[in-house]
Amino acid sequence: MSAPLLVLVSAADLPADPGWLHPAAAARVLALRTERRRRDHLLGRYAAARLLCLHLGLPVSSAPRLDVRPAADGAPEPWLDGRPLALSLSISHRDGHAAAALAPAALAPAAAGVGLGVGVDLERIEPRSEAFLDQWLWPDEAAAVRASPDPALRANLLWSAREAALKVLRTGLRLDPRAVRLELPGPGPLAPEGSLRWWVEGLPPRPAGWQRHGDLLLTWARGAEVPPPGC
Ligand SMILES: CC(C)(COP(=O)(O)OP(=O)(O)OC[C@H]1O[C@@H](n2cnc3c(N)ncnc32)[C@H](O)[C@@H]1OP(=O)(O)O)[C@@H](O)C(=O)NCCC(=O)NCCS
């Protein structure tokens, strides 16, 4: 299984005319409490619209037909012309950028259940404190970060890959991030792009990966293969 479809956009890409946004989505943006939240949410929706149009072969002018609704757990679910799409969508925003990832889902997303989809996360590659390493990483991971030639990159990778996996599981931080186990990348400098595997106890390992974009790190994680029809 390979990387999902991915897109990364910046605030500078956002069209001046907000007409691309589904009217219900526009109302949801306005209802958000802070300006920062409205900006992030809007940019995430724009990344999602770009990716969905690309995947569905729709012109960008069709974007208002697409809605991305928040499920009860907060996960984004894509709809077209008032019907849910059998696609798993994930969104992340950070510092004026947003990423979206898309993968097939055999069932309507609301019914697809956990562990079938895709997760994406964006982090700024910045140094993480000793307290952070001790609190959020396993001791062998923290030791690998401290011994590595690129500790900031590696610490953020281990954190970000977990956040992406927690989105596949649809728990977010309701689940202790360390419940997600990661295959540690080798000790040398990390390549700008790579892959690893993640799992939680009782489930088989699943693919994940990263891409470095300047100071930003984009990670993705995938869940189980789409089950055959009838499952
Ligand atoms: C999912 C979560 C880990 C992402 O947090 P983050 O790294 O700060 O933010 P990101 O920008 O990477 O991701 C935010 C996006 O994740 C998505 N998301 C939210 N909850 C999700 C869930 N349960 N499953 C999958 N995706 C989820 C949303 O698309 C959200 O953006 P949007 O609200 O604008 O649509 C975090 O929001 C979370 O844990 N949420 C669930 C529990 C919760 O609400 N806790 C309160 C704080 S502990």
The ligand as an SDF file (V2000), in Angstrom:
LIG
                    3D

 48 50  0  0  0  0  0  0  0  0999 V2000
   -7.3650   15.2500   16.0530 C   0  0  0  0  0  0  0  0  0  0  0  0
   -6.3570   16.0900   16.8360 C   0  0  0  0  0  0  0  0  0  0  0  0
   -5.2590   15.1930   17.3750 C   0  0  0  0  0  0  0  0  0  0  0  0
   -5.7500   17.1290   15.8550 C   0  0  0  0  0  0  0  0  0  0  0  0
   -5.1350   18.1630   16.5580 O   0  0  0  0  0  0  0  0  0  0  0  0
   -3.9950   19.1360   15.9820 P   0  0  0  0  0  0  0  0  0  0  0  0
   -2.7690   18.4010   15.6360 O   0  0  0  0  0  0  0  0  0  0  0  0
   -3.8950   20.2360   16.9530 O   0  0  0  0  0  0  0  0  0  0  0  0
   -4.6290   19.7800   14.6970 O   0  0  0  0  0  0  0  0  0  0  0  0
   -4.4660   19.4530   13.1470 P   0  0  0  0  0  0  0  0  0  0  0  0
   -4.5030   20.7640   12.4590 O   0  0  0  0  0  0  0  0  0  0  0  0
   -3.3490   18.5340   12.8270 O   0  0  0  0  0  0  0  0  0  0  0  0
   -5.8020   18.6520   12.8310 O   0  0  0  0  0  0  0  0  0  0  0  0
   -7.0450   19.2630   13.0070 C   0  0  0  0  0  0  0  0  0  0  0  0
   -8.0260   18.5100   12.1420 C   0  0  0  0  0  0  0  0  0  0  0  0
   -8.0990   17.1480   12.5620 O   0  0  0  0  0  0  0  0  0  0  0  0
   -9.3590   16.6460   12.1540 C   0  0  0  0  0  0  0  0  0  0  0  0
   -9.9210   15.8970   13.2670 N   0  0  0  0  0  0  0  0  0  0  0  0
  -10.4680   16.3620   14.4150 C   0  0  0  0  0  0  0  0  0  0  0  0
  -10.8780   15.3340   15.1790 N   0  0  0  0  0  0  0  0  0  0  0  0
  -10.5700   14.2050   14.5090 C   0  0  0  0  0  0  0  0  0  0  0  0
  -10.7700   12.8230   14.7810 C   0  0  0  0  0  0  0  0  0  0  0  0
  -11.3650   12.3850   15.8930 N   0  0  0  0  0  0  0  0  0  0  0  0
  -10.3410   11.9110   13.8700 N   0  0  0  0  0  0  0  0  0  0  0  0
   -9.7430   12.3110   12.7270 C   0  0  0  0  0  0  0  0  0  0  0  0
   -9.5440   13.6300   12.4110 N   0  0  0  0  0  0  0  0  0  0  0  0
   -9.9560   14.5540   13.2940 C   0  0  0  0  0  0  0  0  0  0  0  0
  -10.2340   17.8460   11.7570 C   0  0  0  0  0  0  0  0  0  0  0  0
  -10.3410   17.8810   10.3440 O   0  0  0  0  0  0  0  0  0  0  0  0
   -9.4270   19.0210   12.2800 C   0  0  0  0  0  0  0  0  0  0  0  0
   -9.5440   20.1910   11.5210 O   0  0  0  0  0  0  0  0  0  0  0  0
  -10.9440   20.9520   11.3610 P   0  0  0  0  0  0  0  0  0  0  0  0
  -11.5890   20.9230   12.7190 O   0  0  0  0  0  0  0  0  0  0  0  0
  -10.5890   22.3170   10.8980 O   0  0  0  0  0  0  0  0  0  0  0  0
  -11.7350   20.1590   10.3490 O   0  0  0  0  0  0  0  0  0  0  0  0
   -7.0410   16.8210   18.0100 C   0  0  0  0  0  0  0  0  0  0  0  0
   -7.9270   17.7920   17.5160 O   0  0  0  0  0  0  0  0  0  0  0  0
   -7.8320   15.8780   18.9040 C   0  0  0  0  0  0  0  0  0  0  0  0
   -7.2640   15.1130   19.6340 O   0  0  0  0  0  0  0  0  0  0  0  0
   -9.1640   15.9230   18.8220 N   0  0  0  0  0  0  0  0  0  0  0  0
  -10.0270   14.9750   19.5130 C   0  0  0  0  0  0  0  0  0  0  0  0
  -10.0740   15.1180   21.0200 C   0  0  0  0  0  0  0  0  0  0  0  0
  -10.3300   16.4970   21.4240 C   0  0  0  0  0  0  0  0  0  0  0  0
  -11.1740   17.1990   20.9230 O   0  0  0  0  0  0  0  0  0  0  0  0
   -9.5350   16.8970   22.3860 N   0  0  0  0  0  0  0  0  0  0  0  0
   -9.4900   18.2090   22.8640 C   0  0  0  0  0  0  0  0  0  0  0  0
   -8.0180   18.5500   23.0780 C   0  0  0  0  0  0  0  0  0  0  0  0
   -7.2220   17.2600   23.9970 S   0  0  0  0  0  0  0  0  0  0  0  0
  1  2  1  0
  2  3  1  0
  2  4  1  0
  2 36  1  0
  4  5  1  0
  5  6  1  0
  6  7  2  0
  6  8  1  0
  6  9  1  0
  9 10  1  0
 10 11  2  0
 10 12  1  0
 10 13  1  0
 13 14  1  0
 14 15  1  0
 15 16  1  0
 15 30  1  0
 16 17  1  0
 17 18  1  0
 17 28  1  0
 18 19  1  0
 18 27  1  0
 19 20  2  0
 20 21  1  0
 21 22  1  0
 21 27  2  0
 22 23  1  0
 22 24  2  0
 24 25  1  0
 25 26  2  0
 26 27  1  0
 28 29  1  0
 28 30  1  0
 30 31  1  0
 31 32  1  0
 32 33  2  0
 32 34  1  0
 32 35  1  0
 36 37  1  0
 36 38  1  0
 38 39  2  0
 38 40  1  0
 40 41  1  0
 41 42  1  0
 42 43  1  0
 43 44  2  0
 43 45  1  0
 45 46  1  0
 46 47  1  0
 47 48  1  0
M  END
$$$$
